[in-house]
Amino acid sequence: MKAKEILAFFNTLNANNNRDWFHAHRAEYDELRADFEAGIAKAITMIASFDPSIAHLQVKDTTYRINRDIRFSNDKSPYKTHLGAYIAAHGKKALHGGYYIHLENDNCLLACGNYYLPTHILNACRWEMVNNVDTLRECVDNEQFKEVFQDNLGNQPRLKTCPHGFPKDFPYVEFLKMKDYCMWVNVSNDFFEGDGWLKEAERVFKTAKPFMDFINNVIDDYE
């Protein structure tokens, strides 16, 4: 991808976030978005090689509009200043987790997992961990998982204490405290430049997939 050009465009948009400026530069945006989407097409092919459940997706199923929903926001800037793609087998709005690619100045990342689970499903996932601790251990207590995600595990949104009704002495109690089951890796602004990023993205997503599958197996009972 032309990541440097994409981020430079959004850096300028951030300083000129109004409709007049955007419409005057719409052709440039369309060209850069097309380049981003070409990269996402390659990512879908790459992910499908180890997760066939997403093979049916087209790029349009994974990307978002640039227009912000400003109806309930104090920030009335009309446009987003990032590009993202959520490659999820059940769709962008489903609870079933997927793979996320995000380009934003000083906030580029790769992520995999589930966000905003309703409380009853979140608790069902927690009980699945308690009742199947050996499977959980295989997913998260290995060198590859720790190497890739250790730096961000402590930044996960979580409860201060073990959730009510769950065993406080559970060996992986920090996972019971989590409010989201999403693993992510922050990457540099130039990470997505060219095609070399696909190999590292494959490593990150493959590492996160067993834990995501563990959680998705619970979620799928509710969707």
C-alpha positions in Angstrom: 0.0 0.0 0.0 1.0 3.6 -0.3 0.8 4.0 3.4 3.0 7.2 3.5 0.8 9.0 1.0 -2.4 7.8 2.7 -1.3 9.0 6.1 0.0 12.3 4.7 -3.5 12.9 3.1 -5.2 12.2 6.4 -2.7 14.5 8.3 -3.7 17.3 6.0 -7.4 16.4 6.2 -7.1 16.6 10.0 -6.1 20.2 9.7 -8.8 20.9 7.0 -11.7 18.8 8.1 -14.5 20.5 6.2 -16.6 19.6 3.2 -15.1 22.3 0.9 -11.6 21.0 1.3 -12.6 17.4 1.0 -14.6 17.9 -2.2 -11.7 19.8 -3.7 -9.4 16.8 -3.0 -11.9 14.0 -3.6 -10.0 12.6 -6.6 -6.9 12.2 -4.4 -8.9 10.5 -1.7 -10.5 8.1 -4.2 -7.1 7.1 -5.6 -5.6 6.5 -2.2 -8.7 4.6 -1.0 -8.5 2.4 -4.1 -4.9 1.6 -3.2 -5.9 0.7 0.4 -8.7 -1.5 -0.9 -6.2 -3.3 -3.2 -4.1 -4.0 -0.1 -7.2 -5.3 1.8 -8.0 -7.6 -1.1 -4.5 -9.2 -0.7 -5.1 -9.4 3.1 -8.4 -11.3 2.5 -6.6 -13.8 0.3 -3.9 -14.2 2.9 -6.2 -14.7 5.8 -8.4 -17.1 3.8 -5.4 -19.4 3.4 -5.6 -20.3 7.1 -9.2 -19.2 7.9 -11.5 -20.3 5.0 -14.5 -18.9 6.9 -13.7 -15.4 5.5 -13.0 -16.5 1.9 -16.4 -15.4 0.7 -15.8 -11.8 1.7 -15.3 -9.0 -0.8 -13.5 -5.8 0.1 -16.7 -3.8 0.2 -17.9 -6.1 3.0 -15.0 -5.1 5.2 -14.5 -1.3 4.8 -16.2 1.8 6.1 -17.5 5.1 4.9 -15.3 8.1 5.5 -18.2 10.2 6.7 -18.5 10.4 10.5 -21.8 10.0 12.3 -21.9 13.3 14.1 -25.5 13.2 15.3 -24.6 12.5 19.0 -21.0 13.8 19.0 -19.6 17.2 20.2 -17.0 16.9 17.5 -18.8 17.9 14.3 -15.8 17.2 12.0 -17.5 15.5 9.0 -14.8 13.1 8.0 -12.8 10.3 9.7 -9.0 10.7 9.6 -8.2 7.0 9.2 -8.9 4.0 7.1 -9.9 0.6 8.5 -11.1 -2.8 7.4 -12.8 -5.5 9.5 -12.5 -8.9 7.9 -15.1 -10.8 9.8 -16.8 -14.0 8.6 -20.3 -13.0 9.9 -20.0 -9.4 8.9 -18.9 -6.1 10.4 -21.8 -5.8 12.8 -21.8 -9.3 14.1 -20.5 -10.3 17.5 -18.5 -13.2 16.0 -14.9 -11.9 16.0 -12.6 -11.1 13.0 -9.5 -9.4 11.8 -9.0 -5.7 11.8 -6.5 -3.5 9.9 -6.2 0.2 10.8 -4.3 3.1 9.2 -4.1 6.3 11.3 -1.3 8.6 12.0 0.6 7.4 15.1 -2.1 4.8 15.7 -1.7 2.1 13.1 -2.5 -1.4 14.3 -3.5 -5.0 13.6 -6.2 -6.5 15.8 -8.1 -9.8 16.1 -11.1 -10.7 18.3 -14.3 -9.4 19.7 -15.7 -6.1 20.9 -18.6 -5.0 23.0 -20.1 -8.3 24.0 -23.4 -8.2 25.9 -23.0 -9.0 29.5 -24.7 -12.4 29.3 -22.4 -13.5 26.4 -19.4 -12.1 28.1 -20.2 -14.1 31.2 -20.7 -17.2 29.1 -17.2 -16.7 27.6 -15.8 -16.4 31.2 -17.5 -19.6 32.3 -16.1 -21.4 29.2 -12.6 -20.4 30.3 -13.2 -21.6 33.8 -14.6 -24.9 32.6 -12.1 -25.5 29.9 -8.9 -24.1 31.4 -6.7 -26.6 29.5 -8.0 -25.3 26.1 -7.5 -21.7 27.3 -4.0 -22.5 28.4 -3.1 -23.8 24.9 -4.4 -20.6 23.3 -2.7 -18.0 25.5 0.0 -19.7 27.6 2.6 -20.2 24.9 5.7 -18.4 23.8 4.3 -17.2 20.4 1.2 -15.6 22.0 3.2 -13.9 24.7 5.8 -12.7 22.3 3.3 -11.1 20.0 0.7 -9.7 22.5 2.4 -9.4 25.9 3.1 -5.6 25.5 -0.6 -4.9 25.0 -2.3 -7.4 27.3 -1.9 -5.0 30.2 -3.7 -2.3 28.2 -6.9 -4.3 27.8 -10.1 -2.8 29.2 -10.8 -4.8 32.3 -12.5 -4.9 35.7 -10.5 -4.0 38.7 -11.4 -7.3 40.5 -12.6 -10.7 39.5 -16.2 -10.6 38.3 -18.8 -11.5 40.8 -19.5 -15.2 41.0 -16.3 -16.4 39.4 -13.4 -18.1 41.2 -10.9 -15.5 42.4 -8.1 -18.1 42.4 -8.6 -18.9 38.8 -5.0 -19.1 37.2 -6.0 -16.9 34.3 -8.2 -14.4 36.3 -6.9 -11.5 34.2 -8.7 -12.9 31.3 -11.9 -13.1 33.3 -11.6 -9.4 34.1 -11.4 -8.4 30.4 -14.4 -6.5 29.0 -13.4 -7.2 25.4 -11.6 -10.2 23.9 -9.5 -8.5 21.4 -5.7 -8.9 20.8 -3.9 -6.1 19.0 -0.4 -5.0 18.0 0.5 -1.3 17.4 2.7 -0.8 14.4 4.7 2.1 13.0 3.3 4.7 10.5 5.4 3.1 7.7 4.4 -0.5 8.5 1.8 -0.8 5.8 4.1 0.7 3.1 4.4 -1.8 0.1 3.4 -5.4 0.6 5.9 -6.6 3.2 3.4 -6.1 6.0 1.2 -9.0 4.8 3.7 -11.5 6.2 3.8 -9.9 9.6 0.0 -9.5 9.6 -0.3 -13.2 8.9 1.9 -14.0 11.9 -0.1 -11.8 14.2 -3.5 -13.0 13.0 -2.5 -16.7 13.1 -1.2 -16.2 16.7 -4.5 -14.7 17.8 -6.8 -17.1 16.0 -6.9 -20.0 18.5 -8.1 -17.6 21.3 -10.5 -15.9 19.0 -11.9 -19.3 17.9 -12.3 -20.3 21.5 -14.4 -17.2 22.2 -16.3 -17.4 18.9 -17.4 -21.0 19.7 -19.3 -19.5 22.6 -20.7 -16.5 20.8 -22.0 -18.6 17.9 -24.4 -20.3 20.3 -26.1 -16.9 20.7 -26.1 -15.5 17.1 
